[in-house]
Amino acid sequence: MSINKDKASAMSEGHYAASLEAQSDSEVYDAEFEDLIRQVLTRVGEDPRREGLLRTPLRVAKAMDFLTSGYDMTAEDVVRGAVFTEDCHEMVIVRDIEFYSLCEHHMLPFFGRAHVAYLPAGKVIGLSKVARLVDVFARRLQVQERLTNQVADSLMAALEPHGVAVVMEAGHTCMMMRGVQKQNSTTVTSAMRGTFQDDARTRAEFMGLLKA
């Protein structure tokens, strides 16, 4: 179901909204996928031929391709050309990175904020690339625990820093809309690497700065 590189690039560059608009009533984006959506509509008791649902299969196909576009991106692609030699040894933190993902158990959204820090060891990365690394892994079917670790590991591999810390806070609609139906619950996960794992003072500094 993943999309090709051109589609992923266009969507990631902000053309997603425009791509959702059908050019005509006869536009076909992905015939096989759209047919599956029609089957789902029928299965839940709807009529895919009624006016309000005529373009729904096309829109759902485009939306799902965007929400899973991380399968067509790699961390290496994101950081290429954005790692710079720099005599910097102080903690770098990018806070409050908004992210949206799909729970792999129910394919329902979970969303929240990621806080990412690293201690440079002679190399730094463009700040926007940190947010893009989060998106690479968030735009896949996920569990929050794995997502947190993937962001941490990808930054460790790209920079070889003294350490990396990632904290993610999210609300899961699979808990809000179904099951236990707890609308105000949040899930917090963390992944500590290198100095952040081994040195309690470094970890405490990071956690303190998140509250500042």
ChimeraX attribute file (.defattr): number of C-alpha atoms within 10 A of each C-alpha:
attribute: neighborCount
match mode: 1-to-1
recipient: residues
	/A:1	11
	/A:2	16
	/A:3	17
	/A:4	13
	/A:5	13
	/A:6	10
	/A:7	19
	/A:8	22
	/A:9	16
	/A:10	13
	/A:11	20
	/A:12	15
	/A:13	9
	/A:14	10
	/A:15	13
	/A:16	17
	/A:17	10
	/A:18	9
	/A:19	16
	/A:20	16
	/A:21	13
	/A:22	14
	/A:23	9
	/A:24	8
	/A:25	8
	/A:26	8
	/A:27	12
	/A:28	14
	/A:29	15
	/A:30	13
	/A:31	12
	/A:32	10
	/A:33	17
	/A:34	20
	/A:35	14
	/A:36	13
	/A:37	18
	/A:38	19
	/A:39	16
	/A:40	14
	/A:41	17
	/A:42	13
	/A:43	10
	/A:44	8
	/A:45	9
	/A:46	13
	/A:47	15
	/A:48	18
	/A:49	12
	/A:50	9
	/A:51	9
	/A:52	9
	/A:53	15
	/A:54	14
	/A:55	21
	/A:56	16
	/A:57	24
	/A:58	23
	/A:59	19
	/A:60	15
	/A:61	22
	/A:62	23
	/A:63	17
	/A:64	17
	/A:65	22
	/A:66	21
	/A:67	22
	/A:68	24
	/A:69	26
	/A:70	23
	/A:71	20
	/A:72	18
	/A:73	19
	/A:74	13
	/A:75	23
	/A:76	13
	/A:77	11
	/A:78	18
	/A:79	20
	/A:80	11
	/A:81	10
	/A:82	14
	/A:83	14
	/A:84	12
	/A:85	12
	/A:86	12
	/A:87	11
	/A:88	13
	/A:89	15
	/A:90	10
	/A:91	15
	/A:92	17
	/A:93	19
	/A:94	16
	/A:95	16
	/A:96	16
	/A:97	17
	/A:98	16
	/A:99	20
	/A:100	18
	/A:101	25
	/A:102	24
	/A:103	20
	/A:104	13
	/A:105	10
	/A:106	10
	/A:107	14
	/A:108	15
	/A:109	17
	/A:110	24
	/A:111	20
	/A:112	18
	/A:113	18
	/A:114	23
	/A:115	23
	/A:116	27
	/A:117	21
	/A:118	29
	/A:119	24
	/A:120	22
	/A:121	17
	/A:122	15
	/A:123	17
	/A:124	22
	/A:125	20
	/A:126	12
	/A:127	12
	/A:128	13
	/A:129	17
	/A:130	22
	/A:131	21
	/A:132	17
	/A:133	23
	/A:134	27
	/A:135	26
	/A:136	22
	/A:137	26
	/A:138	29
	/A:139	23
	/A:140	25
	/A:141	21
	/A:142	19
	/A:143	15
	/A:144	24
	/A:145	14
	/A:146	14
	/A:147	24
	/A:148	26
	/A:149	19
	/A:150	20
	/A:151	26
	/A:152	25
	/A:153	18
	/A:154	20
	/A:155	27
	/A:156	18
	/A:157	11
	/A:158	18
	/A:159	22
	/A:160	19
	/A:161	20
	/A:162	17
	/A:163	25
	/A:164	29
	/A:165	29
	/A:166	27
	/A:167	22
	/A:168	23
	/A:169	20
	/A:170	20
	/A:171	20
	/A:172	22
	/A:173	21
	/A:174	20
	/A:175	17
	/A:176	16
	/A:177	12
	/A:178	10
	/A:179	9
	/A:180	9
	/A:181	12
	/A:182	15
	/A:183	14
	/A:184	9
	/A:185	12
	/A:186	15
	/A:187	13
	/A:188	15
	/A:189	16
	/A:190	18
	/A:191	21
	/A:192	20
	/A:193	19
	/A:194	16
	/A:195	18
	/A:196	23
	/A:197	15
	/A:198	12
	/A:199	11
	/A:200	11
	/A:201	12
	/A:202	17
	/A:203	17
	/A:204	12
	/A:205	12
	/A:206	21
	/A:207	14
	/A:208	10
	/A:209	10
	/A:210	15
	/A:211	6
	/A:212	5
